[in-house]
């Protein structure tokens, strides 16, 4: 009679972490490329329906449009493309409209929106105020 042999350990396939990391890097790089291509197409789309569809598709993958109309202008978040006068002092420094839509990808800004900013007529000027020549 033979003695029972101890069970041999069963080999378990371990994931190849280097290969997984490489595939993840490739997928993220390709995602960034596709998002940039969508933004390029969006900028050139002439149809409101096409623009809306691209924005909706981008939103499903975490890329959101930035339209800060009505927000306080913030030069760290917006680019001023121009100004428009207003009689309403409460609107001074507020975003009147978005000229070029901005985008963020899960909180990371891809492109800041270019906006028109309200400027109150008769608002005090800064800088050389009161200077005479």
C-alpha angles and dihedrals in degrees: 000000000000123000117247112260119230112255114264115235112258113239110240117201108242116207114255099241093192092054091045092051091048092051092047092050090049092049092049092048091050091047091053090049092050092047091051090048090052091051090050091051091045091055090054099041112117096189120081088211093055091046091050092048093050091048091049092050092048090050091056089062095044101268110127132190118242115217107160097182108158094016124119109267111254116184090205090060104027139042115222110230095175146322136251125203120241134185090211109090090196089067094053108125094010124126108258096187144339113252097182120019116238126213138211129194110215091324098321112113113236095175131359116231117252108226145182112235128210115240117193114233112239090018114154111268121228127220117028094027113157094010116143130196 
